């Protein structure tokens, strides 16, 4: 078998966009939804890179409260990606005392994000050497290739967050 193989590295820009919503009622409803989802028998608690309580990966995909949040931040997506995207997965996390999140990334998604619902330990992005402090209503959209982690929660206060991934819509999805 004969073949030609050509390899050349591709460089691309990465991004971190930080914003904030101010909808206390929505945030409280999402906290309640996460609490409920982590109590389900089908949760993902302590089974992934999240060494804490966690809903299943697609738990929020059709959640009306989460969809309201996405509607609030929708204009920000065009700042980081010009193509059409669709929600791939979305899940809630609760970090209790001594819980943490291993370093990981969200590849092969196209845009990833975090919504902080309480204060707590920061999320660390080593490529940027940036700690993003968890503040109520703060959200982060980031390049899924970026490694990130959350150190141990040394506080007795629970840290609630909601994570999500979007993928590109295929050019021919409308033909299905």
N, C-alpha and C positions, 0 to 999 in steps of 0.2 A: 504494500500500500504506500503510495506516494502522497505527500501533502506539503504545503507551505504554511508555516505558522509565523505570524507577525505579532509582536507584543510591544505595546507602547503604553506607559502609564498615562492615566487621565487625571488631571487636577480639577477639582471643583471647589467652589466656595461653600462653606458651611454657615449656619446661622443659628442665632438664639434671639428670639423676640420676647420681650417681657412686657406684660400689660396688667391691668387690674379691672375687675368688675366690682360694682358696689350694689349688690342685690342681696341683702342679708337674708331675706326670706328664702330665696332660691338656694343659697348656701346651706341654710339649715335643713331644707328638704333633701339636698344631696347627702348631707351627713346622715340623715335618717335612712336614706336609701342604701348607703354603704353599710351601715350597721345591720340592716335587714339582710343584705346580700352576703355578708360574712357569716351570718348565722345559718344560712342555707346549707344543706348537706352537700351540695355540689360546689362548695367554695374552693378556692385555690390556696388557702392559708398555709404558709410554711412549705409550699411545694415548688416554688419557683425561686428566682433571684430575690424576690421579696421575702425576707425572713420576718414576716409579720402576718397580720390578718389581711385577707384579700378576697374579693369577689371572684367569680369566674371571669374569664377574659372578655366575653361579649355581653356582660351583664347590663351595661348601660346603653347598648346600641339602639334600643328602642324606648329608652326611658325619657318621658316627656320633660322632666326637669333638666336632664343633660342636653336634650335637643334645644331647650330654651337658652342654656348657656352657649351652645354652639352658635345659635342665631345672634347672640350678643357680640361674639368675637369674630364672626364670619368675615368682616372687612379686613381683618388682620391676615387672613390666609393669602390674599392676593399680594401682600407685601413680601411673602417668602416663597410663593410658588405660583406660576402663571398658568399651569395646566389645571384641568378639572380633576377633582379628587372626590373620594367617597370614604365614609367611615369604615374602617376595617375592624377595630376592636376598641373597647373602652371598659375600664375596670376601676374599682375603688380599693384603696389601701388604708389600713389602720396600723400605725406603728406604736405599739405599747413600749413601756420601759424595756430597754436592751434589745429591741427589734431594730433591724437595719435592712439596707438593700445593697446586695453585691454589685460591683461594677458590671455594667452591661450596656448594650445599645439596642435599638429597635429596628435595625436593618432586617428585612428589605422594605420597610414602609417608606413613604414619601415625605410625610410630615408627622411629627410626634408632638405630644403636649402633656402638660401637667397643670392641673388646677389645684391650688392649695386651699383647703377649707378651714384650716386652723393654723395657728403658729406652730413652730416646731423646728427640728433640725433641718439644716439646709440640704440642697441637692448640689453635688460637686461635679463640675464639668472640667476634667483635667486638661483638655486641649486648650481651653481658654483660661485655665487656672482660676476658675470662677465658682464661687459659692453663691447660690441663689437662695436667699433666706425665704423660708416658708412664712407667708403672711396671708391672712384671710382675704380671699378674693384675687390674689395674685395668680396669673397664669403665665405659662411659658410655652412658646412654640419653638421647636428645635429640630435641627437636622438629625434624622434617625441614626446616622452613622456615628454620632457623637457618643462616646462612652460617658457614663455618669453613674453616680452612686449616692447613697445616703448613709452617713455614719450612724453608729448606735444612738438611739434615743436615750439619753441619760436622765430625762425628765420622767416624772410619773404622769405627765399630761399626754394624752393620746394625740398623735399627729395624723390628721385625716387628709388624704389627697385623692385625686381622681386622675388617672392616666389614660391616654388615648393615642391611637395611630390612624392615620389616613393613608390610603394608597391611591395611585393614579387610576383614573377611569381609563379603560382601554379604548382605543380608537374605534373599535367595532362593537362595543358593548350594546349599543342600541339595536344591533341586529339579532340579539338573542331572543 
